[in-house]
Amino acid sequence: MRKRSFILCLFVPLTCTLAGPGRAESPYRLSWSKDGWIAGGSAAAAGIAIVFSLTPTPLTVREIEQLSREDVNGFDRPATYLYSERISKASSIILGVVAAAPLALLLDTGVSDDWETCGLMYAETMAIAITFPAYGKFTIQRIRPFVYNPDAPMAAKTTSDAKKAFFSRHACVAFASATFLSTVYGDYRPGSDATPYIWAGSLLAATAVGVARYQSGQHFPTDIIEGVIAGCAVGYLIPRLHRTGGGAVSVVPACPGAQAGISLQMKL
């Protein structure tokens, strides 16, 4: 309850700040070719990720009993002493609040008049942030920290989810949402005195999600750090891809040899 109250108290002033007066010209523009690549690629990646997410083979009791936290690197090892189902559930609740926070942007007249563009951008951001971690979870199949903890229930250790530590989807989604919110607000209100507070408030809330995932024994610090990096990248790049005036980032087809795909090009 205390964690929920903290997050709500954090976003009440944030919401009031976003509800500033005045209309800003839209800094974004949709493109059928660009958004087609993003939407199509996200859909294909999500389909593959669904298949991947069903494949990890659960650990056996014998395999779990043979694990030693001494085999975990010193930086990550403290996480093997943690486990809390209550904190794990709380992290999902906090994530829901953080993921919903960009809706407060609609209180700004400039954003609300441009809701179709911002809505599509956020949908693309969330689609990638939710899907991307699945590839790490499948290819690496890193064992979650609580599996090394003898105090954690064996029933939780013998599920396929116990082998999906790397990397944190909660952290990725939380920081993608926070970065998206702050980036979009800054683009609609360049030079606003509120921008530093928007960044600080949203990132602090996202950090609470990462801390809760660590304290619950669900993720090692390195899992969370990777989620933070990936989430921030997605939350920043999607708005940049849609910037008017040519944009700093563009999506172009790439055909190296016999292979086909897409590439991102950024103008610094």
C-alpha positions as CSV (number, residue, x, y, z in Angstrom):
1,M,0.0,0.0,0.0
2,R,2.8,2.3,0.8
3,K,4.4,1.8,-2.6
4,R,1.2,2.5,-4.4
5,S,0.6,5.6,-2.4
6,F,4.1,6.8,-3.3
7,I,3.6,6.3,-7.0
8,L,0.2,8.0,-6.9
9,C,1.6,11.0,-5.0
10,L,4.3,11.2,-7.6
11,F,2.0,11.4,-10.5
12,V,-0.6,13.8,-9.1
13,P,1.7,16.8,-9.4
14,L,3.0,15.3,-12.7
15,T,-0.5,15.3,-14.1
16,C,-1.2,18.9,-13.0
17,T,2.1,20.0,-14.7
18,L,1.2,18.4,-18.0
19,A,-2.2,20.2,-18.0
20,G,-0.6,23.5,-18.9
21,P,-2.4,26.0,-21.0
22,G,-1.8,26.9,-24.6
23,R,-1.5,24.9,-27.8
24,A,1.7,23.7,-29.3
25,E,2.3,22.9,-33.0
26,S,2.7,19.2,-33.6
27,P,6.4,18.2,-33.8
28,Y,5.5,14.7,-35.2
29,R,4.2,13.3,-38.5
30,L,3.0,9.8,-39.4
31,S,4.3,8.1,-42.5
32,W,2.7,5.0,-44.1
33,S,6.0,3.6,-45.2
34,K,7.8,4.3,-41.9
35,D,5.0,3.2,-39.6
36,G,4.2,0.2,-41.9
37,W,7.7,-1.1,-41.3
38,I,7.5,-0.5,-37.6
39,A,4.0,-2.0,-37.2
40,G,4.7,-5.0,-39.5
41,G,8.1,-5.7,-37.9
42,S,6.5,-5.4,-34.4
43,A,3.7,-7.8,-35.3
44,A,6.1,-10.4,-36.8
45,A,8.5,-10.1,-33.8
46,A,5.5,-10.5,-31.4
47,G,4.4,-13.6,-33.2
48,I,7.8,-15.2,-33.0
49,A,8.2,-14.1,-29.4
50,I,5.0,-15.9,-28.5
51,V,6.4,-19.1,-29.8
52,F,9.7,-18.5,-28.0
53,S,8.0,-17.8,-24.7
54,L,6.4,-21.3,-24.7
55,T,9.6,-23.3,-25.2
56,P,11.8,-23.1,-22.1
57,T,12.0,-26.5,-20.3
58,P,11.5,-26.1,-16.5
59,L,14.3,-27.0,-14.1
60,T,14.0,-30.3,-12.3
61,V,14.2,-30.6,-8.5
62,R,17.6,-32.3,-8.9
63,E,19.0,-29.5,-11.1
64,I,17.8,-26.9,-8.6
65,E,19.4,-28.7,-5.7
66,Q,22.7,-28.7,-7.6
67,L,22.7,-24.9,-8.0
68,S,25.1,-22.8,-6.0
69,R,24.9,-19.0,-5.6
70,E,28.7,-19.0,-5.5
71,D,28.5,-19.6,-9.3
72,V,26.8,-16.2,-9.7
73,N,29.1,-13.2,-10.2
74,G,29.7,-11.0,-7.2
75,F,27.7,-8.1,-8.5
76,D,24.6,-10.1,-9.1
77,R,24.9,-12.5,-6.1
78,P,23.1,-10.5,-3.5
79,A,19.9,-10.9,-5.4
80,T,20.0,-14.7,-4.7
81,Y,19.1,-14.0,-1.1
82,L,15.9,-12.3,-1.9
83,Y,12.3,-13.5,-2.6
84,S,8.9,-11.9,-2.1
85,E,5.8,-12.8,-3.9
86,R,4.1,-9.7,-2.4
87,I,6.7,-7.3,-3.8
88,S,6.6,-9.1,-7.2
89,K,2.9,-8.4,-7.4
90,A,3.4,-4.8,-6.2
91,S,5.9,-4.3,-9.0
92,S,3.3,-5.2,-11.6
93,I,0.8,-2.8,-10.0
94,I,3.4,0.0,-10.1
95,L,4.2,-0.9,-13.7
96,G,0.6,-0.5,-14.6
97,V,0.6,3.1,-13.2
98,V,3.8,4.0,-15.0
99,A,2.6,2.5,-18.3
100,A,-0.6,4.5,-18.0
101,A,1.2,7.8,-17.1
102,P,1.6,9.0,-20.8
103,L,-2.2,9.3,-20.9
104,A,-1.7,12.5,-18.9
105,L,-0.2,14.0,-22.0
106,L,-3.7,14.3,-23.4
107,L,-4.4,17.0,-20.8
108,D,-2.1,19.2,-22.9
109,T,-4.1,20.8,-25.7
110,G,-1.3,20.4,-28.3
111,V,-1.1,16.6,-27.6
112,S,-4.9,16.1,-27.4
113,D,-5.3,17.7,-30.8
114,D,-2.7,15.3,-32.1
115,W,-3.9,12.2,-30.2
116,E,-3.9,9.9,-33.2
117,T,-0.2,10.4,-33.9
118,C,0.8,10.2,-30.2
119,G,-1.4,7.2,-29.7
120,L,0.1,5.3,-32.5
121,M,3.6,6.2,-31.4
122,Y,3.0,5.0,-27.9
123,A,1.4,1.7,-29.2
124,E,4.6,1.1,-31.3
125,T,6.7,1.9,-28.2
126,M,4.8,-0.5,-26.0
127,A,4.7,-3.3,-28.7
128,I,8.5,-3.2,-29.0
129,A,9.2,-2.8,-25.3
130,I,7.0,-5.8,-24.4
131,T,8.2,-8.0,-27.2
132,F,12.0,-7.3,-27.2
133,P,12.8,-8.9,-23.9
134,A,11.3,-12.2,-25.0
135,Y,14.3,-12.8,-27.3
136,G,16.7,-12.5,-24.4
137,K,14.6,-14.7,-22.2
138,F,14.5,-17.5,-24.9
139,T,18.1,-17.4,-26.1
140,I,19.8,-17.0,-22.8
141,Q,17.3,-18.7,-20.4
142,R,19.0,-17.3,-17.4
143,I,17.7,-18.7,-14.1
144,R,16.0,-16.1,-11.8
145,P,17.8,-15.2,-8.6
146,F,15.2,-16.7,-6.2
147,V,15.8,-20.1,-7.6
148,Y,19.2,-20.0,-5.7
149,N,17.3,-19.1,-2.5
150,P,16.5,-22.1,-0.3
151,D,13.7,-20.1,1.3
152,A,11.8,-19.7,-2.0
153,P,9.0,-22.3,-2.7
154,M,10.0,-25.2,-4.9
155,A,6.7,-24.8,-6.8
156,A,7.9,-21.4,-8.1
157,K,11.3,-22.7,-9.0
158,T,10.1,-25.6,-11.2
159,T,8.1,-23.4,-13.6
160,S,9.3,-22.4,-17.1
161,D,9.1,-18.8,-15.9
162,A,12.0,-19.4,-13.5
163,K,14.3,-19.5,-16.5
164,K,13.3,-16.1,-17.9
165,A,15.5,-13.7,-15.9
166,F,17.3,-12.0,-18.7
167,F,16.3,-9.4,-19.3
168,S,13.6,-7.6,-17.3
169,R,10.4,-6.9,-19.2
170,H,9.1,-4.9,-16.3
171,A,12.1,-2.5,-16.4
172,C,12.0,-2.3,-20.2
173,V,8.3,-1.3,-20.3
174,A,8.6,1.1,-17.4
175,F,11.5,3.0,-18.8
176,A,10.2,3.0,-22.3
177,S,7.0,4.6,-21.0
178,A,8.8,7.1,-18.8
179,T,11.2,8.1,-21.6
180,F,8.4,8.4,-24.1
181,L,6.4,10.6,-21.8
182,S,9.3,12.9,-21.1
183,T,10.5,13.1,-24.7
184,V,7.1,13.8,-26.2
185,Y,6.4,16.5,-23.6
186,G,9.7,18.2,-24.3
187,D,9.0,18.1,-28.0
188,Y,5.6,19.7,-27.6
189,R,6.9,22.2,-25.0
190,P,10.5,23.0,-25.9
191,G,12.2,25.1,-23.3
192,S,9.5,24.4,-20.7
193,D,10.6,24.8,-17.0
194,A,8.6,21.8,-16.2
195,T,10.6,19.4,-18.5
196,P,13.3,18.5,-15.9
197,Y,10.6,17.7,-13.3
198,I,8.7,15.5,-15.9
199,W,11.9,13.6,-16.5
200,A,12.8,13.3,-12.8
201,G,9.3,12.2,-11.8
202,S,8.8,9.6,-14.6
203,L,12.2,8.1,-14.3
204,L,11.9,7.9,-10.5
205,A,8.6,6.0,-10.9
206,A,10.2,3.6,-13.4
207,T,13.1,3.1,-11.1
208,A,10.7,2.0,-8.4
209,V,9.6,-0.8,-10.7
210,G,13.2,-1.9,-11.2
211,V,13.9,-1.8,-7.5
212,A,10.8,-3.9,-6.8
213,R,11.9,-6.5,-9.3
214,Y,15.2,-6.8,-7.6
215,Q,13.8,-7.0,-4.1
216,S,11.3,-9.6,-5.1
217,G,14.2,-11.9,-6.3
218,Q,12.9,-12.0,-9.9
219,H,15.8,-10.3,-11.5
220,F,19.6,-9.8,-11.1
221,P,20.8,-6.2,-11.3
222,T,22.3,-6.8,-14.7
223,D,18.9,-8.0,-16.0
224,I,17.3,-4.8,-14.8
225,I,20.1,-2.6,-16.2
226,E,19.7,-4.2,-19.6
227,G,15.9,-3.6,-19.4
228,V,16.6,0.1,-18.5
229,I,18.9,0.5,-21.5
230,A,16.5,-1.2,-23.9
231,G,13.5,0.7,-22.6
232,C,15.1,4.1,-22.7
233,A,16.3,3.4,-26.3
234,V,12.8,2.5,-27.5
235,G,11.1,5.3,-25.6
236,Y,13.4,7.8,-27.2
237,L,13.8,6.5,-30.7
238,I,10.1,6.0,-31.6
239,P,9.3,9.7,-31.1
240,R,12.5,10.7,-32.9
241,L,11.5,8.5,-35.9
242,H,8.4,10.6,-36.2
243,R,9.9,14.1,-35.9
244,T,8.9,16.5,-38.6
245,G,11.5,18.3,-40.7
246,G,13.1,15.1,-41.9
247,G,13.7,13.7,-38.4
248,A,17.0,12.7,-36.8
249,V,16.2,9.0,-37.4
250,S,14.9,7.2,-40.4
251,V,13.9,3.7,-41.3
252,V,15.2,2.3,-44.6
253,P,15.1,-1.1,-46.3
254,A,18.4,-3.0,-46.0
255,C,19.4,-5.8,-48.4
256,P,22.9,-7.0,-47.6
257,G,23.6,-9.8,-50.0
258,A,20.8,-12.3,-50.2
259,Q,19.3,-11.1,-46.9
260,A,16.5,-8.6,-46.4
261,G,15.5,-6.4,-43.5
262,I,15.4,-2.8,-42.2
263,S,17.9,-0.5,-40.7
264,L,17.8,2.7,-38.6
265,Q,19.8,5.7,-39.8
266,M,20.5,8.5,-37.3
267,K,21.6,12.0,-38.3
268,L,23.7,13.6,-35.5
